Amino acid sequence: VIVKGFSKYEEDTYADLAQGKVDVILDYIKPDSASINSKKLREDKMCCVAHRDHPRIGDTLSYEQFFQERHVTLNIRRFNKSVVDELAFEPLPNRRLHSEQTSILALLAMVAKSDAIGCSSYRVAEELAQFLPINIHPIPFAMAPVPLYMNWPKKADKNPASQWLRQILETCFNGE
């Protein structure tokens, strides 16, 4: 099994799935395509992370502080929006960019080495807070939980190798 990060452009990622270049895509989007099957594996709340010794953020994080700070973001876009913007219940002000990262692990590592803040799923942040000098804060605005979908081509439904991989992923994400 080879695990790769995918393109920040949704159309490239799902073209690779349709062409058989990848077997499964884990994404927070359930594609609207007749040729792709999806299964929701889990849902998680989002959180904000900051360095444990952040000079301006203590035990709480206000809405105003959130938008005054520089942000480490994921370079993944859906519908020309970031994950946070897509899941927020209301339009958000622009955030000040510190850097864009290709993975949540890189995002958390950058937050741990800077005074920038970032957003993550709570489970991932909680797990990595054991190893990184970060504090976890609630997101200071209303937003939907982030879903995790397993997406695969319908033509692979009966393929034994694809079935095996999907079962392994389902066990990993639901067998906590």
Phi, psi and chi 1 to 4 in degrees:
 res  aa     phi    psi   chi1   chi2   chi3   chi4
   1 VAL       -  129.5  173.9      -      -      -
   2 ILE  -113.1  128.4  -61.9  170.8      -      -
   3 VAL  -109.1  127.9  177.8      -      -      -
   4 LYS  -131.5  149.2  -64.0 -167.9  -50.0 -173.3
   5 GLY   -71.0  156.8      -      -      -      -
   6 PHE  -116.3  169.2   54.7   85.3      -      -
   7 SER   -58.8  145.4  169.3      -      -      -
   8 LYS   -70.7   -9.1   68.0  179.7 -179.3  176.4
   9 TYR  -100.1  117.7  -57.9  105.6      -      -
  10 GLU   -53.8  -41.6  179.7 -179.2   18.1      -
  11 GLU   -64.3  -36.5   52.4  -80.7   -7.8      -
  12 ASP   -65.7  -44.4  -66.0  -14.7      -      -
  13 THR   -61.3  -47.7  -58.8      -      -      -
  14 TYR   -78.6  -22.3  -75.9   96.4      -      -
  15 ALA   -65.9  -40.4      -      -      -      -
  16 ASP   -61.8  -38.2  -73.4  -11.5      -      -
  17 LEU   -65.4  -46.2 -175.1   67.6      -      -
  18 ALA   -64.6  -32.4      -      -      -      -
  19 GLN   -85.7   -0.7  -65.4  168.8   10.6      -
  20 GLY    78.6   13.7      -      -      -      -
  21 LYS   -75.3  -23.7  -67.1  179.4 -177.5  176.6
  22 VAL  -132.7  152.6  -63.7      -      -      -
  23 ASP   -93.4  -36.6  -62.8  -49.5      -      -
  24 VAL  -145.3  143.2  171.4      -      -      -
  25 ILE  -121.0  128.2  -67.5  175.7      -      -
  26 LEU   -97.6  123.2  -60.9  175.6      -      -
  27 ASP  -151.7  160.2 -160.2   -7.2      -      -
  28 TYR   -88.3    4.0   72.1   96.0      -      -
  29 ILE  -111.1  137.5  -63.2  -68.6      -      -
  30 LYS   -99.7  109.0  179.2 -179.8  178.7 -178.3
  31 PRO   -63.5  145.3  -11.4   21.4      -      -
  32 ASP   -95.8   78.2 -174.3   20.4      -      -
  33 SER  -143.2  133.0  170.5      -      -      -
  34 ALA   -68.8  -17.8      -      -      -      -
  35 SER   -96.1    3.8   65.2      -      -      -
  36 ILE  -125.7  131.2  -63.6  174.3      -      -
  37 ASN   -95.4  150.1  -80.7  -22.6      -      -
  38 SER  -138.2  148.8  -64.1      -      -      -
  39 LYS  -140.4  129.0 -179.9  169.5 -171.4  169.8
  40 LYS   -76.3  124.1 -174.3 -169.3  -89.5 -173.2
  41 LEU   -91.6  -35.1  -63.1  176.1      -      -
  42 ARG  -169.1  174.7   69.7  162.3   53.9  157.5
  43 GLU  -137.0  147.5 -127.0  177.0   38.0      -
  44 ASP  -144.6  148.5 -165.7    8.9      -      -
  45 LYS   -78.6  155.5   65.4 -177.0  177.1  179.8
  46 MET   -91.6  156.7  -66.8  -70.9  -73.6      -
  47 CYS  -142.2  169.0   65.9      -      -      -
  48 CYS  -108.5  141.9 -178.6      -      -      -
  49 VAL  -121.3  143.7  -68.8      -      -      -
  50 ALA  -142.6  156.9      -      -      -      -
  51 HIS   -57.4  142.4 -168.7  -79.1      -      -
  52 ARG   -55.4  -34.1 -170.5  175.6  -63.3  135.8
  53 ASP  -108.4   34.7  -62.6  -37.9      -      -
  54 HIS   -56.7  132.1 -164.7  -74.0      -      -
  55 PRO   -69.1  -19.5   23.1  -30.8      -      -
  56 ARG  -118.9  -11.0  -67.4  172.0  -60.7  -77.5
  57 ILE  -115.0  120.9  -62.5  173.8      -      -
  58 GLY   -97.8 -123.8      -      -      -      -
  59 ASP   -80.2  -20.2  -66.5  -25.2      -      -
  60 THR  -127.4  160.3   60.5      -      -      -
  61 LEU  -133.0  116.3  175.6   67.8      -      -
  62 SER   -86.2  166.4   71.1      -      -      -
  63 TYR   -57.9  -45.5 -177.8   87.3      -      -
  64 GLU   -63.2  -45.1  -68.4   76.3   19.2      -
  65 GLN   -60.3  -42.1  -78.4  178.0  -55.5      -
  66 PHE   -53.8  -44.5 -177.7   86.9      -      -
  67 PHE   -87.1  -13.3  -69.8  101.1      -      -
  68 GLN   -81.0  -27.6  -72.5  170.0   -6.3      -
  69 GLU   -79.5  158.0  -65.8  -63.1  -30.3      -
  70 ARG   -80.1  148.0  -67.4  176.3  -52.8  133.8
  71 HIS  -119.7  140.5  -71.8 -108.9      -      -
  72 VAL   -95.2  125.7  179.2      -      -      -
  73 THR  -123.5  164.3   64.0      -      -      -
  74 LEU   -84.8  143.5  -76.4  175.1      -      -
  75 ASN   -86.8   15.6   71.1  -10.5      -      -
  76 ILE   -85.1  130.9  -61.4  166.8      -      -
  77 ARG  -125.5  140.5  -60.6  -90.7 -174.1 -104.2
  78 ARG  -130.6  129.1  -62.2  -67.1 -176.6  -99.2
  79 PHE    55.6   34.6  -46.7  109.9      -      -
  80 ASN    62.8   26.6 -153.2   24.1      -      -
  81 LYS  -129.6  152.8  -69.4 -178.3  179.8  178.6
  82 SER   -73.8  168.4   72.3      -      -      -
  83 VAL   -57.7  -47.2  176.6      -      -      -
  84 VAL   -62.6  -45.9  172.0      -      -      -
  85 ASP   -64.0  -36.5  -68.9  -39.4      -      -
  86 GLU   -68.0  -36.6 -178.3   65.2   27.3      -
  87 LEU   -91.1  -14.6  -63.8  173.1      -      -
  88 ALA   -66.9  141.8      -      -      -      -
  89 PHE   -73.7  -23.1  -69.5  142.8      -      -
  90 GLU  -131.4  155.5  -64.6 -175.9   12.0      -
  91 PRO   -57.6  140.2  -21.5   30.9      -      -
  92 LEU  -106.2  151.2  -61.5  174.4      -      -
  93 PRO   -63.3  159.5  -16.1   26.0      -      -
  94 ASN   -64.0  144.8  -70.9  -29.7      -      -
  95 ARG   -99.4  150.4  -74.2  172.8  -80.8  158.1
  96 ARG   -80.3  122.6  -63.8  174.4   51.6 -146.7
  97 LEU   -85.9  129.4 -175.4   64.7      -      -
  98 HIS   -95.1  -51.4  173.9  -87.6      -      -
  99 SER  -164.6  161.3   66.0      -      -      -
 100 GLU  -112.1  137.4  -80.7 -169.0  -26.7      -
 101 GLN  -122.5  158.7  -58.1  -60.7  -40.0      -
 102 THR   -92.8   -8.8   58.8      -      -      -
 103 SER  -146.2  160.2   71.8      -      -      -
 104 ILE   -67.8  -32.4 -161.4   70.7      -      -
 105 LEU   -63.1  -45.3  179.4   58.2      -      -
 106 ALA   -64.2  -38.2      -      -      -      -
 107 LEU   -60.9  -49.3 -179.2  149.7      -      -
 108 LEU   -65.3  -38.5  -67.1  170.2      -      -
 109 ALA   -63.9  -39.8      -      -      -      -
 110 MET   -66.5  -42.1 -178.1   61.0   74.3      -
 111 VAL   -60.2  -40.7  166.3      -      -      -
 112 ALA   -65.8  -18.9      -      -      -      -
 113 LYS  -110.5   13.0  -68.6 -177.8  172.3  -85.6
 114 SER  -148.2 -179.1   71.2      -      -      -
 115 ASP   -98.5   11.0  -71.8  -18.3      -      -
 116 ALA   -81.8  162.2      -      -      -      -
 117 ILE  -116.4  167.0   63.9  174.4      -      -
 118 GLY  -152.5  171.0      -      -      -      -
 119 CYS  -117.3  141.9  -64.9      -      -      -
 120 SER  -147.2  164.2  169.7      -      -      -
 121 SER   -70.3  147.2   71.5      -      -      -
 122 TYR   -63.2  -43.9 -176.5   81.4      -      -
 123 ARG   -59.6  -42.7  -72.9 -179.9 -173.1  174.6
 124 VAL   -67.9  -45.6  172.5      -      -      -
 125 ALA   -62.1  -42.8      -      -      -      -
 126 GLU   -62.8  -42.1 -176.4  178.2   48.6      -
 127 GLU   -64.1  -45.3 -175.9   71.3   27.4      -
 128 LEU   -81.2  -15.6  -67.6  174.0      -      -
 129 ALA   -65.2  -17.3      -      -      -      -
 130 GLN   -67.4  -25.5  -59.2  173.4   63.0      -
 131 PHE  -114.5  -17.0  -51.0  104.9      -      -
 132 LEU  -116.9  147.6  -63.8  172.0      -      -
 133 PRO   -79.7   70.2   30.5  -34.9      -      -
 134 ILE  -126.0  150.7   57.7  173.1      -      -
 135 ASN  -109.4  149.2  -76.5  -23.3      -      -
 136 ILE  -107.7  130.3  -60.4  171.5      -      -
 137 HIS  -125.6  149.7  -59.3  -84.1      -      -
 138 PRO   -64.3  148.4  -16.6   27.2      -      -
 139 ILE   -67.2  129.9  -64.2  -80.3      -      -
 140 PRO   -85.5   31.5   30.8  -34.1      -      -
 141 PHE  -156.7  164.7   48.2   85.5      -      -
 142 ALA   -77.7  132.1      -      -      -      -
 143 MET  -152.7  155.0   69.8 -176.1  -59.4      -
 144 ALA   -72.2  153.5      -      -      -      -
 145 PRO   -65.7  155.2   18.0  -23.2      -      -
 146 VAL   -89.5  121.7   61.3      -      -      -
 147 PRO   -83.9  160.5   28.8  -30.8      -      -
 148 LEU  -125.8  114.4  178.1   64.0      -      -
 149 TYR  -105.5  142.8  -70.6   99.0      -      -
 150 MET  -100.6  120.0  175.0  171.1   57.3      -
 151 ASN  -117.1  135.1  -57.2  -51.1      -      -
 152 TRP  -147.3  157.3   70.0   93.8      -      -
 153 PRO   -70.6  137.8   14.6  -17.2      -      -
 154 LYS   -57.4  -32.7  -80.9 -171.0  178.1  176.8
 155 LYS   -64.6  -13.9   64.1 -175.8  177.6 -172.7
 156 ALA   -97.6    5.3      -      -      -      -
 157 ASP   -51.9  -45.2  -92.0  -12.5      -      -
 158 LYS   -95.4   -2.8  -56.4  -92.9 -169.3 -107.8
 159 ASN   -69.1  120.5  178.5  -54.3      -      -
 160 PRO   -58.5  -38.8  -22.4   30.9      -      -
 161 ALA   -66.7  -40.6      -      -      -      -
 162 SER   -66.8  -40.9  179.4      -      -      -
 163 GLN   -61.6  -42.3  -70.3  173.4  -25.4      -
 164 TRP   -61.6  -48.4  170.8   83.7      -      -
 165 LEU   -61.1  -45.2  177.6   58.6      -      -
 166 ARG   -63.6  -38.2  -66.8 -168.1  -46.9  -92.3
 167 GLN   -65.7  -41.7 -176.8   59.2   50.2      -
 168 ILE   -61.3  -46.8  -66.4  -68.2      -      -
 169 LEU   -63.1  -42.6  -69.9  169.2      -      -
 170 GLU   -61.8  -42.0 -163.8  168.0  -20.5      -
 171 THR   -64.4  -43.0  -60.0      -      -      -
 172 CYS   -61.5  -41.8  -72.3      -      -      -
 173 PHE   -90.4  -19.0  -74.5  100.3      -      -
 174 ASN  -111.4  -10.7  -68.9  -33.7      -      -
 175 GLY   -93.7   43.6      -      -      -      -
 176 GLU   -77.9      -  -57.9  173.5   89.8      -
